[in-house]
Amino acid sequence: MTQAEAGRIWVLADPRAGTAAQAIGIAERLGRPFRTVPLEWGMMARLPLRWATTMGLTAAARRELDGPLPDLAISAGRRSAAVALWLGRQGVRTVHCMAPGFGESRFDLLVIGRHDSPPAAPNILPILGATHRMSPARLAAAREEWGMFAEFPGPRVALLLGGPPRGEGMAPETAAAIARQVAGFAGSVLATGSRRTGRPAEAAVAEALEGVPHHLHRWGGRGANPYAGILAWADAVVVTGDSVSMVSEALATTVSVFIADPGGLGERHRRLHRSIYAAGQARPLEEAPTPFAREPFDETGRVAYEIAERFLR
């Protein structure tokens, strides 16, 4: 791959991994070379920059935009929207994930979750959940890489733990209650915490799973992250409903998905759950462990196809 080939498509990568994954996941599914441009926010990014500008970036990050510009830029998140629109003013095609809150008509394509109630417009593509990096190819590779999970007795239930977006971690008693419910119908549990779960909640889950064969990955722990392998080997998935990303990634599997309510969820998350239930893609944890059939579901692939058809032919 030459530098020129990679330079045709840029991904504006927000420092938050979950946000960046929405844009990176789309670029990976395009099957074309792309360049990842890391965004680093300076003091000005704290302001509501609701116009086309690079003011929110540090000087070092602004230098990443020097030189020949791409044909297409893919971004995600409120802060990166201003940078994407700045590129748009230079003639770059812009694809942005999540509602930017301003300048909607100036993006070439907006990819917005149905739970955010996007208006109908030619440049808006509503999707169920959020885009992500859990492609069929990645899950197949993870199944080979994490073959150790084949030794765990079935049914293997993946337990994906999120946490409150702006809190001090998931309440330990909530995490333990969900883990005990899962342990009640699982042959084994493949569990993972996340950045927002917190050490106390992870410890509570470990205690709740003591009597069941299990593997618990603690966020930031040593060794490789088995997240993709957990999804690849699961016979069913239980995911806490506070994480749009985790819920969306769980739907990349072909097994039954159950959403656990950790409490304290707002209307936005409840709209997400209702839309997913209505589509037949998941059920509440209260309905576990009864398995149910799901149609193959690949919103990230659908978005990539739409972009290729509109901008890369």
N, C-alpha and C positions, 0 to 999 in steps of 0.2 A: 504494500500500500504506500503510495507516494503522499507527500505532504499536501499536494494539490488535491488529491482525491479525498483525503480526510477533511480538507478545508471546505468542501462543498456543503457539509452539514455540521452545525455546531449544536452542542447541548450545553445550555447554561445551567451549571450544577450548583444549586443552593447548598450551603453548608449542612443543612439538615438532611440526613441520609434518606429519610422517608419521602421528603419532598423531591429531592434529586432523583430518586428511583423512578418517579412517575415519568420524568422526561427521558432518562437513560433507557428505561424499559421500552419506550416507543422507538427510540433510535436503534436499539439492538434488533428489534423486530423488522426494521426496514431492510435489513440485510445488506446495508451499504456502509462504506467507511464513514466514520464521523469523528469529530474532535470534541473532547470534553473540556469545557472552559470553566475552571473553578471560580466561583463567585465568593468574594470576601467582603463583608459589609463593614463600613466605617461608621463614624458617629452620625453622619447625615442620614443613614438608613433608618434611624429612629423616627424621622419625620415622615409624615404621610405624603410621599413623593408620588403624586397622582398625574404625572405627565412623562413624556419620553425624555429620560435623563439617565446619566451614569453617575450622578452625584452621590448616590448611596454606596458606591464601591470605594474600596481603598485605592490608593494610587497604584499599588502593585496589580490589583485586579483590573484596573482600567487599562494598564499596559497589555493585558492579555487580549484586549480587543484591537490592538494595533495591527497593521498589515492588511492583507487582502481579506475582505469580509466574505462570509459564506453565502450560498444561495438560500439556505433554509436554517432557521434557528428554532430549537425546541426548548421550552422553558416550563417552569412550574413554580407556583407560589406567588404571594402578593409582591414581595420585594423585587423579584426578578422581572415582574411585568414591566416596570419602568425601563429596565435595560433592554428588554425585548422590543419595546416600542421605539427605543432609540435606534436599534438596528433596523427596525422597519422603516424608519425615516431615511435610512441609507440605501433602501431598495431591497432589503433582505425579507424573504417570506417568513412569517412568524406563526408558530404553533405554540399555544400556551395552555397548560393544564391548570385547572381550578379557576374559579371566578376571580378576576383581577380586582373587581370593585370600581373600575374606571376604564374609560377608553375601549369598551368592548368592541365597538364597531371598527376599530383600527387594527385589530388582529386579523390575520388571514384565516385562522382557525382557532376556536376556543374549544377545549375538551373539558366538559363540566359534568360532574356527577348529577344524576337525576335528583338526588336528595338535596341538592342546592337550588332546585326549582329554576333551571335556566329558561330564559324566554326562547321562543321559537325565532330563529334567525338563520340565514344561509351560512353564516360563518360559525355557528355553534353546533357542536356535535355532542349531544347528551349521551352519557354512558352510565352503566350500573356500577357503582363503586368508584374505584380509582384505577388508573393504569399502574403497572408494576413490572418487575423483572422476572417473575416466575413463569417463564415460557415453558411449553411442552419439552423443548430440547434441554432446557436447564434442569427440569425435574428428572428427565431420563438420565442425564449425566450424574445428578445427585444420587439417584438410586444405585448406580454403580459405585460411586465414591463411598457411600455410606452403607455398604452391604452388611456391616456389623448389625444393623437393625433387623436383619432377617432372623437373627437368633432370638428376638423377643417374641413371646407368645402372642398369638392373635386372640381377639381382634386388637391390633395396635391402634391406639387412639392418640392422635396428636392434640396436645393442649397448648394453645398459643395465648400467652398472657400479655395484655397491654398494660394500661394504667391511665390515670387521669391526665389530660394534656398539660394542666398547669398545677398539679398537686404535688404532694410529697411521696408519691408512690401509691400503689394499690394497697388498700387496707388488708393486713394479714389475714384477718378473719374471713374476709370476702374471698381472697385467693384460696384459702384452705377449704372453704365450703364448696367452691367450684371443683377443686381437685378431688375432694372426697366423693362428690357426685360422679365424676368421671371414673374414679377408681372402682365405683360400684358396678360398672358394666364393662370395663376394659379388661382384656387379657394382659395388656401391658400399656403403660402410658409413656409417650415420648413428649416431654414438656420443655418449653422454653420461655424464659422471661424476655423482657425487652428493656429498652432504655428507660421506660417510664414505670416499670414494675416495682423496682426497689428491692434491696436485700432482705428486709423483714418479710415481705410477701413471698419471696423465693424460699426463704427458710421455712415459712409456714407450709408451703406446698411440699417441700421435701419431707416434712414431718407427716403430712397427710397421706403421702404416697409410700410410706415406709413398708406397708404390708403388701405392696403390689410391685411386680417387676417394672422398673421404670428407668428412664434416663432423663435427667434434668440438666438443661444447659442454663447456667446463670450468666446474665448479661455482663459482658466485659471479662469473662473468665478466660482461663488459659486454653490454648488449642484452637483448632478451626471451629467455626460456627456451623453447627449441624442443621440449621434452620431449613434449608432446602431439602436435606436428606430426611428430616422429620416429615415434611409434607409428602415427599416422594414415597415413603414407606407406610404412610398412614392408611388404615382401613376405614377410618372416620376422623373427622376433625372437629374439635371444640375450640372456639375462639371467642375471647371476650369482645363485646360489642363496642368498646370504647375506642378501638383502633380501626379507622377506615382502611388503612393500608393492610393490616393483618387480615381483616375480613375479606378484602378483595383478593389477597394472595391465596387465602384458603380456597376460594372459588376456582383457582387454577387447577386444583386437583379434580379427579373424577369421582370422588367418594362422597358420602353424605357429610354435610357440614351443618353444625349446630352452633348457634350464637348464644353465649352466656351473658346475662345482664348483670354487670357488676354494681349497678345502682348509680344514681346521680347523673344519668345520661340526659342530655338536652334533646329538644325536639329535632334538631338536625340529625343526630344519630338514630333517633327513632324512625325518622323518615327513611333513612338508609335501610334499616332493618325491614321496614314494611315493604319497600320496593323490592328487596331481595326475596322476601317470602312470597310476594305476589308473583315473582318470576319463577318460582319453584326451585330456586338455587340454594336455599337454606331453610332451616326450621329452628324454632327456639329450643334451648337445651332441655326444657321441660318435656319435649317430645322424644328425647333420646331414650334408649338406643335404637329405636325402630329405624332400620335403614330405608332409604327412599332413592328412587332413580332420579338422576339429573341429566339434562341435556349438556353436551360439551359446551363450555363457556370460555370465551377468549376475547374480552373487550380490548385488551392491548393490541392483539393481532388485528382486530377490526379497525382500530384507530390507525395503525400503521398502513393498512390497505387503503384507507381513505386518503391519507396523506400522499401516498405514492400515486394514487389516481389523480389527485388534484394538482400536485406540485412537482412530481418527479418523473413524469412520462416523457 
